[in-house]
Structures are given as structure tokens and as C-alpha cells.
Amino acid sequence: MTALGVPQIGAGYRGPAAPATSPTYSARIRQKAASLPRPRSSVAGRLLRGVSRLLALIALVGLMAIGSLQVLQSSRTATTGYELQQLQQQRSELSAEVRLLEAEIAQMTNVGTVHAVATDRLGMVRPTESVRIAVSVPAPDVAPMPERYVRRAPEAPAALEPWWAGMLWGVYGLD
């Protein structure tokens, strides 16, 4: 650096100039700081600090709650997805089982297959004699069936009134 304080070309930058650290300088700073009025802590100031700390605490708890809710929601979503996947797999297995049973039912409709299963697996034999029993009760006209298989005849609609009758009887005093 030159005597005027201008840096020379090629000289490295050494940062700002350090303040003088003489004992008199430090003593003057302490004396100046001691003469400055100290801020008084008033009730309003303490209350304001307390409220600001409380608000900061509430904000921190709120952020933690939001973070926890997000974690819970994502874990619940993952659990629901896993359960959905299991239910879809179970549905496909049951659907395959239904198809197998339908194929078995279709195979059993053949009279020869039914006869073979009855004799081989169930040990049934053809009857050697037939027995007839006389019943004194007459046979019903219609074979009784469960109500869920019987269609009920729709009830006949009641005699319809003319369109103007409802309007006429709607007027007060014509009862």
C-alpha cells in the first residue's frame, strides 16, 4: 500500500483496517456504553416477549401436527392400497373358483355323468321294485313354490278420476 492508502498493483487485499486497540480507546468505549440509558423492561415489553414466544411455540406445535398428519395420511393410504391389492387378489381367486364350479355344473348336467357319479361315488343302485302309495288328499292346482320365485301379478290400478276432478276438489269450500 502506498502512503495515501491506495493499494499497489499486485498487493493482496488484507481486509478492512483494524481499529486502534489502545487501552484508552477501550476505556472510552466502556465509559460511553455506561453513560447510555439502559432499556427498561416494562410489563408491556415482557408481555410482548411472552406472547411472541407463545405464538412461536404454537406455530412450532402446528407445524409438527401438520407433519404428523401428513405421515399418518400417507401411511393410511399405503395400508389401504395394500388391503385393496389383497382384496383384488382374493376376488380373482374366487372368480377362478366360480368358473371351475360352473364348468363342473355344466359337466354334471349330462345324464350319463350324473348316473356314473351316483353309482360310483355315492353308492346308489337302481331300484328293483317300485312302491305306490295312495293319498286321499287331492293334488294342488299349482305346484307350491317359494315366494322369491313366484312373480306376483301387478295389481289393477284403481279407477282413475278425470283430470279436472282433482282441481275442482282442491278449491276450498267445495268439500
Disulfide bonds with the S-S distance in Angstrom:
none
